[in-house]
Amino acid sequence: MAISKRKEGGGLKGFLSRASKSFLTGGLYAKDKSYWAAEKLCKFGFIVATTSLVVLMPLVFEIAREGQMIESERLQVKELRAEGFSDRQLQEMGYLAASVDRAPAVAMQK
């Protein structure tokens, strides 16, 4: 029977020696895999961020422009009402319903 001899001795010193090599190997493996995962997450984050900018920013600008347009029409409608035009006439002129509609009398403060 052949008895295989280990390079490190037994006992506590041998165990700690083998454990330190094992931890070193495991640490290097975890470091490599974490770099790989971080690289993939950065690529994914960059793609999501740029796509959001390209898709969502024009939408935000359009919503802001629509709000400004409605506010401008409301001022025009207010001036036309002061001149005596009715709501029906204003709608027939092509003003948006959001600009022509008034708040209910209950919601108005005196």
WOKA-V44479 format. One record per residue. N is the residue number from 1. RES is the residue in three letters. OMEGA is omega in whole degrees, 0 to 359 (none if undefined). D_LAST is the distance of its C-alpha to the last C-alpha in Angstrom with 2 decimals. Layout:
# WOKA-V44479
n:N res:RES omega:OMEGA d_last:D_LAST
n:N res:RES omega:OMEGA d_last:D_LAST
This chain:
# WOKA-V44479
n:1 res:MET omega:179 d_last:107.33
n:2 res:ALA omega:179 d_last:105.53
n:3 res:ILE omega:179 d_last:103.03
n:4 res:SER omega:181 d_last:100.26
n:5 res:LYS omega:176 d_last:99.56
n:6 res:ARG omega:179 d_last:96.11
n:7 res:LYS omega:178 d_last:95.62
n:8 res:GLU omega:179 d_last:93.60
n:9 res:GLY omega:179 d_last:95.04
n:10 res:GLY omega:178 d_last:93.82
n:11 res:GLY omega:184 d_last:92.20
n:12 res:LEU omega:180 d_last:89.09
n:13 res:LYS omega:179 d_last:89.81
n:14 res:GLY omega:179 d_last:90.26
n:15 res:PHE omega:180 d_last:87.12
n:16 res:LEU omega:178 d_last:85.00
n:17 res:SER omega:179 d_last:86.55
n:18 res:ARG omega:180 d_last:85.80
n:19 res:ALA omega:180 d_last:82.26
n:20 res:SER omega:177 d_last:81.47
n:21 res:LYS omega:179 d_last:82.66
n:22 res:SER omega:178 d_last:80.62
n:23 res:PHE omega:178 d_last:77.46
n:24 res:LEU omega:179 d_last:78.09
n:25 res:THR omega:178 d_last:78.50
n:26 res:GLY omega:179 d_last:75.39
n:27 res:GLY omega:178 d_last:73.38
n:28 res:LEU omega:178 d_last:74.48
n:29 res:TYR omega:180 d_last:73.65
n:30 res:ALA omega:179 d_last:70.14
n:31 res:LYS omega:179 d_last:69.60
n:32 res:ASP omega:181 d_last:70.61
n:33 res:LYS omega:179 d_last:68.41
n:34 res:SER omega:175 d_last:65.37
n:35 res:TYR omega:178 d_last:65.81
n:36 res:TRP omega:180 d_last:66.03
n:37 res:ALA omega:179 d_last:62.87
n:38 res:ALA omega:178 d_last:60.96
n:39 res:GLU omega:180 d_last:62.09
n:40 res:LYS omega:179 d_last:60.92
n:41 res:LEU omega:177 d_last:57.53
n:42 res:CYS omega:178 d_last:57.06
n:43 res:LYS omega:180 d_last:57.92
n:44 res:PHE omega:179 d_last:55.55
n:45 res:GLY omega:178 d_last:52.71
n:46 res:PHE omega:180 d_last:53.35
n:47 res:ILE omega:180 d_last:53.30
n:48 res:VAL omega:182 d_last:50.03
n:49 res:ALA omega:181 d_last:48.36
n:50 res:THR omega:177 d_last:49.54
n:51 res:THR omega:178 d_last:48.70
n:52 res:SER omega:178 d_last:45.17
n:53 res:LEU omega:183 d_last:44.79
n:54 res:VAL omega:185 d_last:46.19
n:55 res:VAL omega:189 d_last:44.18
n:56 res:LEU omega:182 d_last:40.84
n:57 res:MET omega:176 d_last:40.15
n:58 res:PRO omega:178 d_last:40.01
n:59 res:LEU omega:178 d_last:37.62
n:60 res:VAL omega:179 d_last:35.29
n:61 res:PHE omega:180 d_last:35.51
n:62 res:GLU omega:179 d_last:34.82
n:63 res:ILE omega:179 d_last:31.68
n:64 res:ALA omega:180 d_last:30.38
n:65 res:ARG omega:178 d_last:31.35
n:66 res:GLU omega:178 d_last:29.63
n:67 res:GLY omega:178 d_last:26.32
n:68 res:GLN omega:180 d_last:26.75
n:69 res:MET omega:179 d_last:27.65
n:70 res:ILE omega:179 d_last:24.58
n:71 res:GLU omega:177 d_last:22.36
n:72 res:SER omega:178 d_last:24.44
n:73 res:GLU omega:179 d_last:24.14
n:74 res:ARG omega:177 d_last:20.35
n:75 res:LEU omega:178 d_last:20.51
n:76 res:GLN omega:179 d_last:23.07
n:77 res:VAL omega:179 d_last:21.14
n:78 res:LYS omega:178 d_last:18.08
n:79 res:GLU omega:180 d_last:20.63
n:80 res:LEU omega:176 d_last:22.35
n:81 res:ARG omega:178 d_last:19.29
n:82 res:ALA omega:177 d_last:18.80
n:83 res:GLU omega:175 d_last:22.45
n:84 res:GLY omega:178 d_last:21.93
n:85 res:PHE omega:179 d_last:23.22
n:86 res:SER omega:179 d_last:22.21
n:87 res:ASP omega:181 d_last:21.80
n:88 res:ARG omega:179 d_last:25.38
n:89 res:GLN omega:179 d_last:26.79
n:90 res:LEU omega:177 d_last:25.28
n:91 res:GLN omega:178 d_last:26.84
n:92 res:GLU omega:176 d_last:30.07
n:93 res:MET omega:177 d_last:30.08
n:94 res:GLY omega:177 d_last:30.35
n:95 res:TYR omega:180 d_last:27.05
n:96 res:LEU omega:179 d_last:26.47
n:97 res:ALA omega:179 d_last:24.38
n:98 res:ALA omega:179 d_last:22.54
n:99 res:SER omega:186 d_last:21.54
n:100 res:VAL omega:185 d_last:20.74
n:101 res:ASP omega:178 d_last:18.91
n:102 res:ARG omega:175 d_last:15.17
n:103 res:ALA omega:178 d_last:13.19
n:104 res:PRO omega:183 d_last:12.85
n:105 res:ALA omega:179 d_last:9.92
n:106 res:VAL omega:184 d_last:10.12
n:107 res:ALA omega:182 d_last:9.75
n:108 res:MET omega:178 d_last:6.61
n:109 res:GLN omega:180 d_last:3.76
n:110 res:LYS omega:none d_last:0.00
